[in-house]
Amino acid sequence: MLIKTNQSPFLRRAAQNFRLSVLVITLGLVVAVTLLSSHHAVERPVTERGHTHASETLGFAKFPKPTVEIVNGTEIIWETPDDPKAVLFVAHGCGGSPRNFWVRCLTCPKCVGLPEESKIVLDALAHKYAVLVVSSTKPCWTYGQETIRVSDIIRWWLEKNGLVQVPLVGLGASSGGLYDQMDSIPSGYPPTLFVHMPKDFERAIKVDSHIKILRKAGVEVEEIKCMEIPLTTNWLAERVPGLDRKMSSKLFEAFLEKGYIDPNGYMKNDGRVTPWREVLKENNIALPFMPPVRQYIQEELNLAYGYHEMTSLQSNEIFQWLDSHIK
């Protein structure tokens, strides 16, 4: 969410109304989310509910059971574990959607469930965090009325679900987290964690600058750097639902032969500009239509290259950090 903190009551008033920790995750850049204390009317939502799955493990559903609601024209998707200890609000990146965070299921038949996004939700639920994802008005988040709209929805949702008194944390990806500028730091600014990919050099510079500004203002700040990851014959099979080891190995060997990866398995270019889909045609590889495996592969290749992509690989570190700040 592009936020100019010197202008935003969204951040200034949040600490006065809620116990708050903030997760700033940068996969393009991810940053803090808090609440306005304004009280605009929120219409009664249209709710899509399916059957409840009874099988549960470790306090979260073995199968997803999100609730999809339309609130004042805004799509929100949420899921709560039994007795949640905190609420995790998520602001997706440009072109993203709440539907990316849950796999297709009875209660969300239009969900896409991208591997990294859906794994973050499962990890959050396993750690007893209720998860709320709200869609942006435009493809990317904008500063201004967007913060009022979202804060009103969050406040309404917390009150509706009896979660006003539990800690609220925020995770934002790309435009959902990146500050446009940081001229001053409001009083009571919460602890912040930046999780980012240094190969995304322009944003890494902003992260470094923001860390210095926050620390100078006495705010607790920590940083996790996410580096590139070498592909293996099993990498895609381990991370892409619907892709078996045989097909994963076949893709790896084809990528190596085409020169898309080096001898050590590292991607030579960003997955977005690598014409990897040509390999499918050239090798007569037919991928299943459901789930959307091509989208899944694209995300994992981007992740392996380590440039501006969602990642769940640091989930344990992220939730350990959050746990240490909400007790």
CORKA-V82881 format. One record per helix or strand of 2 or more residues. SS is the DSSP state (2 for helix, 1 for strand). FROM is the first residue (numbers start at 0). TO is the last residue. If there is no record, write none. Layout:
ss-><SS	SS>
from-><FROM	FROM>
to-><TO	TO>
//
This chain:
ss-><2	2	1	1	1	1	1	1	1	2	2	1	2	1	2	1	2	1	2	2	2	2	2>
from-><8	13	23	45	55	59	66	73	85	97	114	128	144	166	173	191	200	220	234	244	276	292	314>
to-><11	16	24	47	56	60	70	78	90	100	125	133	159	171	175	195	215	224	238	257	281	304	325>
//
